[in-house]
Amino acid sequence: MKKLIIGITGTFSSGKDTVAEYLAKKGFFHLSLSDLVREECQKRKQYTSRDDLIKVANELRQNYGPGILAKIAKERIKDKEKIVISSIRNPAEVEELKKEGCFFLLAIDAPIKLRYQRAKKRGRIDDTVTFEKFKKQEEFERKGNQFQQQLDKVILMADYTIINDKTLEELYQKIDKILNKIDKNI
């Protein structure tokens, strides 16, 4: 069977990990590019906030090329056939993953105030910021240069978009519809 990779991009706290976890329950191997960056931050003993993640990810892209996180991910998925890769934030990551097999990109979004509430509830180290800081971080993530996060450009590359502003059940129904479309296209 040809490798099937579903990439997930989207705004902060929109539900990217929730979608990835749902796909994992359906037999997909899940790898998060943000987790790869967290690992690097921990190696450097440099992880106190979301700003650290952004800084280290951008340094990696600057030093090793804008697709570096996807290249690292490809090493980890060599022996997998059904994969979901979450937290894609740079167009070069999309292009790199497209080389690996049958690739579909999902963009996940929700209204910013809802996402902020979700982040506060989740309570990760990255989530303890004011609403103003949350908005500023997002603005920075959306429009970086080629070695930074370019979320707006990546979202425009998506094959499918999910607005995650209702219940979990409705989110799962939207994912199932997309999976059915993907099954018909491979």
N, C-alpha and C positions, 0 to 999 in steps of 0.2 A: 504494500500500500504506500502511496505517496504521502509524505509528511504533510499534515494539516496543522497550520499555525493560525491561531486567532490572536491578533494583537488588540490590546485595549489601551486607549488613550482617553483623556478627559480631564475635566477640571478637578481641583482638589476637593476631596470628600464628596464626589459625585456618586460613588458606588463602584468604582473600578475593581476594588478587591472583592466586593460582594458578588459582582458578575464573575470574576475569576474563580472564586470559591464555588459558585454554582456550577461552573463548567468543570471544575475539578471533581465534583460529585458525579459528573457525567463521564468521567474517565479521562479527562485532560490532565496532563502534567502542568502544574502552574509554576511559573517563574516570574518574579517581579523585578523590573530594572531598578526600582527604588530600593529593593532589598540588596541588590548588588552594590549600590552606592552606600547603603547603611553599613554593609560589611567593610567597605573601604574606609568609611569614617571611623568605625570601631578600631580597625587596624592602626589608624593614625591617632586614635584617642581624641577624636575631634567631632563628637556628636552630641551637641546640646540643643539643637533646634533644626527646624526645616531650612533655615538659612544655611546651616552647615551642609545639608544634603545638596542644596542648589550649588553652593560654592565648590564642593568636591566633584560633583557631576560635571560642572563646567570646566574645572581643571582637567579632568580626565579627557573630556572632548578636545580641549585645547592641546593637550600633550600627545594624544594618541589618535585624534581624528574624531569627527562628529558622530560616527557610527560605532564607537568603541563599546558602548554598553551592549549593543546588539551583537557585536562580535564575541564578547564575553559570554553572552547568553547562548549563542550558537554552540559554543564549546560544551555547555552544560546540557544541551538538548540533543546531542548527536544521536543517541540511541533511542530517542522517543519518537512516536508517530503522531500522537494527538497532543498538541501543546497550546497553552494559553500563556501569553506574555503580557503582563500588565505594566502600566506606568511608562508607556512610550511617549517621549516628549520632544523628539527631534526628528525632522524628516529623514535624515541620514539613517536613523535607526529603522525606520519603515523600509527604506530602500535595501538595507542590509538584510532584513528578515525576509523580504520578498525573494531573495536569491536562494533561500533555504527550502522552499517547497510551496505548497498551495497556501497562500496567505490572504487573510481577510482582516480588515481593521475595523474595530468598533469604537465609536466615540460615545462617551457617557457624559451627560451633563444634568444639571438641576439648578434651580434658582440659587443665587449666591447666599441669601439669608438661610435657606434650608441647609445648604452645605456647611455653613458656619456652625449652625446648631448641631449638625451631625459630628463635626470635628470636635466640638466642645464635649459632647457625650462620649466620644471614642476615647479621648483623654491620652493620646500619644504625646510624647515629648514635643512633637511638632505642632500640637494643637492648642497650646496654651498661649494664645495671642489675642489681642483685641480684634474687633471686627475691622477697624481701620488698617491694622497691620496685615490681616488676612487678605483684604482687598489689594493692598500694595504688593504683597508677595505674588498674588495672582497676576496682576498687571505685568510684573517683571517676567513671570513664567511664560506669558503669552507671546511676547514680541522680541525675544533675544536675537542675537546674531547666530551665524551658523554653528558656533561652538557652545551655544547656550540652549536653554529650553525655548522652543518655538511652538508652543501649544496651539496657537491659532492655525499655523500652517499644517500641523499634523492632523488637527480635527478636520480640516478641509480635505485631507487625503482619505478620510474614512469611507469605507464601503457601506456602513450602516451607522445610524445615530439613534441612541436611546436617551429619551428624557426621563430621568429617574426621579419623579416627583410625587409618586403615589406609594402604594403598598409594596411589600416584598413580593407578594403573589403576582401583582401586575408586572413587576420587573421580570420575574421568572417567565411569565407568559410572553413578554416581548423577546426575551432571549431565545425561548423555544421556537418562536416564529422565525427568527433570524437563523437559527440552526437548521431549520427545515429548508430555508432558501439556500443556505450554504451546501447542504447535502445534495440539492438538485444541481448545484454548479460544479461539483467535483466528480 
